[in-house]
Amino acid sequence: MSRFRLIKAMLGPLLRALLRPQVEGAERIPGSGPVILAGNHLTFIDSMVLPLVTERQVFFIGKDEYVKGRSLKGRLMAWFFTGVGMIPVDRDGGRGGVAALMTGRRILEEGRVFGIYPEGTRSPDGRLYRGRTGIARLALMTGAPVVPFAMIGTDAFQPGGKGVPRPAPGRRIDVRFGEPLDFTRYEGMDRDRYVLRAVTDEVMSEVMRLSGQEYVDVYATKAKAA
């Protein structure tokens, strides 16, 4: 049994009991071949919920600081996150964005599932912010379909994105997957900034429809800085 399957078997029932996720549209994720899952990002546990509710293993980029801890807690976090599919990348370095993009491309070219939050960071206030065009570049470079998804309610279990998730009486998490989006009509145009923005905005429009969030046409990082 792979570590991914072992973790799901060990922690899946506990997380399901705690978070009570309700899933819509998981059958829309293709059963084979490269797939990009693109969704909103409310809190830290989004990356714990997504592998729990998908049949295929989802690989995603995470800060390398999550796997550098030498304490027992740090080692357990590293074992968990690398087991469910996190690939550590130093995103704070000057070439962090390029490294993340190339890692995603490699995963997709291997025929796997790559998860990405186009906002680039957690929402500071629960609204949906402008998507960064890395999602579009990945889709156009690889030809992989994009399945939009929405996390609803995860921030109620972990406000502020930190600390141990706690039960929220009377609340649950909803995860909604949309229909796959095909952008192969833009093949060879992955350096056209207008095409990249149009593709990214189409993805974010679907995420907004699924999540019901208010949309803000600025980057979340700028909103946090302000």
GIKALIN-V641484 format. One record per residue. N is the residue number from 1. RES is the residue in three letters. SS is DSSP state (a for helix, b for strand, c for the rest). PSI is psi in whole degrees, 0 to 359 (* if undefined). D_CENTER is the distance of its C-alpha to the mean C-alpha in Angstrom with 2 decimals. Layout:
N_RES_SS_PSI_D_CENTER ; N_RES_SS_PSI_D_CENTER
//
This chain:
1_MET_c_132_24.62 ; 2_SER_c_161_21.53 ; 3_ARG_a_326_19.98 ; 4_PHE_a_312_16.82 ; 5_ARG_a_323_19.26 ; 6_LEU_a_315_21.29 ; 7_ILE_a_318_18.61 ; 8_LYS_a_321_17.70 ; 9_ALA_a_323_21.46 ; 10_MET_a_313_22.19 ; 11_LEU_a_344_19.57 ; 12_GLY_a_308_18.37 ; 13_PRO_a_321_21.50 ; 14_LEU_a_314_21.39 ; 15_LEU_a_323_17.86 ; 16_ARG_a_320_18.74 ; 17_ALA_a_323_21.97 ; 18_LEU_a_315_20.51 ; 19_LEU_a_339_17.59 ; 20_ARG_c_55_19.09 ; 21_PRO_b_136_16.05 ; 22_GLN_b_125_17.27 ; 23_VAL_b_135_15.49 ; 24_GLU_b_130_16.45 ; 25_GLY_c_15_16.17 ; 26_ALA_a_334_14.60 ; 27_GLU_a_350_17.57 ; 28_ARG_a_347_16.26 ; 29_ILE_c_119_14.00 ; 30_PRO_c_142_16.63 ; 31_GLY_c_348_18.18 ; 32_SER_c_165_18.64 ; 33_GLY_c_171_18.03 ; 34_PRO_c_138_15.17 ; 35_VAL_b_138_12.26 ; 36_ILE_b_125_9.24 ; 37_LEU_b_121_6.61 ; 38_ALA_b_123_5.86 ; 39_GLY_b_182_5.69 ; 40_ASN_c_167_7.23 ; 41_HIS_c_106_7.03 ; 42_LEU_c_324_10.32 ; 43_THR_c_171_10.83 ; 44_PHE_c_322_10.44 ; 45_ILE_c_357_10.52 ; 46_ASP_a_321_7.29 ; 47_SER_a_351_6.38 ; 48_MET_a_325_9.84 ; 49_VAL_a_318_9.85 ; 50_LEU_a_311_7.39 ; 51_PRO_a_335_9.71 ; 52_LEU_a_328_12.55 ; 53_VAL_a_5_12.53 ; 54_THR_c_144_12.10 ; 55_GLU_c_317_15.21 ; 56_ARG_c_150_13.98 ; 57_GLN_c_135_12.37 ; 58_VAL_b_125_8.79 ; 59_PHE_b_142_8.92 ; 60_PHE_b_159_6.72 ; 61_ILE_b_138_8.51 ; 62_GLY_b_159_9.92 ; 63_LYS_b_136_13.14 ; 64_ASP_a_344_16.13 ; 65_GLU_a_340_17.82 ; 66_TYR_a_341_15.98 ; 67_VAL_a_9_18.10 ; 68_LYS_c_350_21.25 ; 69_GLY_c_139_22.78 ; 70_ARG_c_354_26.14 ; 71_SER_c_171_26.81 ; 72_LEU_a_317_26.40 ; 73_LYS_a_317_23.38 ; 74_GLY_a_319_21.87 ; 75_ARG_a_322_22.66 ; 76_LEU_a_320_21.21 ; 77_MET_a_317_17.86 ; 78_ALA_a_317_17.96 ; 79_TRP_a_317_19.05 ; 80_PHE_a_306_16.32 ; 81_PHE_a_319_13.24 ; 82_THR_a_332_14.74 ; 83_GLY_a_322_15.82 ; 84_VAL_a_351_12.60 ; 85_GLY_c_5_11.25 ; 86_MET_b_134_10.42 ; 87_ILE_b_112_12.37 ; 88_PRO_b_132_14.05 ; 89_VAL_b_139_14.84 ; 90_ASP_c_93_17.17 ; 91_ARG_c_352_15.34 ; 92_ASP_c_347_18.37 ; 93_GLY_c_169_20.78 ; 94_GLY_c_333_22.25 ; 95_ARG_c_21_20.53 ; 96_GLY_a_318_17.13 ; 97_GLY_a_320_15.50 ; 98_VAL_a_317_17.53 ; 99_ALA_a_318_16.74 ; 100_ALA_a_318_12.95 ; 101_LEU_a_315_13.77 ; 102_MET_a_326_16.33 ; 103_THR_a_315_14.31 ; 104_GLY_a_320_11.81 ; 105_ARG_a_318_15.05 ; 106_ARG_a_316_16.67 ; 107_ILE_a_316_14.15 ; 108_LEU_a_321_14.48 ; 109_GLU_a_342_18.20 ; 110_GLU_c_1_18.49 ; 111_GLY_c_25_17.44 ; 112_ARG_c_183_14.24 ; 113_VAL_b_128_10.74 ; 114_PHE_b_125_8.12 ; 115_GLY_b_140_4.35 ; 116_ILE_b_145_3.82 ; 117_TYR_c_101_4.42 ; 118_PRO_c_337_8.02 ; 119_GLU_c_337_9.76 ; 120_GLY_c_346_9.52 ; 121_THR_c_171_10.09 ; 122_ARG_c_146_10.45 ; 123_SER_c_133_12.77 ; 124_PRO_c_345_16.27 ; 125_ASP_c_14_17.82 ; 126_GLY_c_353_15.67 ; 127_ARG_c_166_16.07 ; 128_LEU_b_127_13.77 ; 129_TYR_b_169_14.37 ; 130_ARG_c_136_15.03 ; 131_GLY_c_146_12.46 ; 132_ARG_c_151_13.19 ; 133_THR_c_4_14.60 ; 134_GLY_a_325_12.89 ; 135_ILE_a_319_10.90 ; 136_ALA_a_318_14.47 ; 137_ARG_a_318_16.04 ; 138_LEU_a_315_13.92 ; 139_ALA_a_318_14.74 ; 140_LEU_a_327_18.34 ; 141_MET_a_328_18.94 ; 142_THR_a_341_17.94 ; 143_GLY_c_9_18.69 ; 144_ALA_c_140_15.62 ; 145_PRO_b_153_14.95 ; 146_VAL_b_121_11.89 ; 147_VAL_b_111_10.98 ; 148_PRO_b_149_9.78 ; 149_PHE_b_162_8.65 ; 150_ALA_b_132_9.51 ; 151_MET_b_130_9.59 ; 152_ILE_b_118_13.26 ; 153_GLY_c_356_15.21 ; 154_THR_a_329_13.05 ; 155_ASP_a_341_14.69 ; 156_ALA_a_334_18.03 ; 157_PHE_a_340_17.57 ; 158_GLN_c_71_16.58 ; 159_PRO_a_138_18.02 ; 160_GLY_a_355_17.42 ; 161_GLY_a_10_14.47 ; 162_LYS_c_165_17.10 ; 163_GLY_c_175_19.52 ; 164_VAL_c_130_19.70 ; 165_PRO_c_140_18.16 ; 166_ARG_c_148_21.22 ; 167_PRO_c_144_22.29 ; 168_ALA_c_103_22.67 ; 169_PRO_c_131_25.81 ; 170_GLY_c_3_25.66 ; 171_ARG_c_161_21.93 ; 172_ARG_c_170_19.12 ; 173_ILE_b_135_15.44 ; 174_ASP_b_136_14.74 ; 175_VAL_b_120_11.84 ; 176_ARG_b_130_12.77 ; 177_PHE_b_137_12.10 ; 178_GLY_b_182_14.12 ; 179_GLU_b_145_16.37 ; 180_PRO_b_140_15.39 ; 181_LEU_b_129_16.18 ; 182_ASP_c_121_18.58 ; 183_PHE_c_21_19.23 ; 184_THR_a_344_21.77 ; 185_ARG_a_344_24.42 ; 186_TYR_a_20_23.33 ; 187_GLU_c_135_23.82 ; 188_GLY_c_3_25.24 ; 189_MET_c_27_24.24 ; 190_ASP_c_2_21.25 ; 191_ARG_c_5_23.38 ; 192_ASP_c_110_24.47 ; 193_ARG_a_332_22.91 ; 194_TYR_a_320_23.90 ; 195_VAL_a_316_22.25 ; 196_LEU_a_318_19.00 ; 197_ARG_a_320_19.10 ; 198_ALA_a_317_20.11 ; 199_VAL_a_315_17.31 ; 200_THR_a_317_14.65 ; 201_ASP_a_327_16.56 ; 202_GLU_a_318_16.80 ; 203_VAL_a_313_13.06 ; 204_MET_a_329_12.89 ; 205_SER_a_320_16.03 ; 206_GLU_a_320_14.63 ; 207_VAL_a_318_11.71 ; 208_MET_a_318_14.65 ; 209_ARG_a_319_16.82 ; 210_LEU_a_323_14.63 ; 211_SER_a_333_13.94 ; 212_GLY_c_12_17.42 ; 213_GLN_c_154_16.48 ; 214_GLU_c_137_18.93 ; 215_TYR_b_138_17.91 ; 216_VAL_b_122_19.00 ; 217_ASP_c_51_19.71 ; 218_VAL_c_161_19.30 ; 219_TYR_c_143_16.67 ; 220_ALA_a_327_15.29 ; 221_THR_a_323_16.71 ; 222_LYS_a_321_20.07 ; 223_ALA_a_320_19.99 ; 224_LYS_a_319_19.48 ; 225_ALA_a_328_22.26 ; 226_ALA_c_*_24.51
//
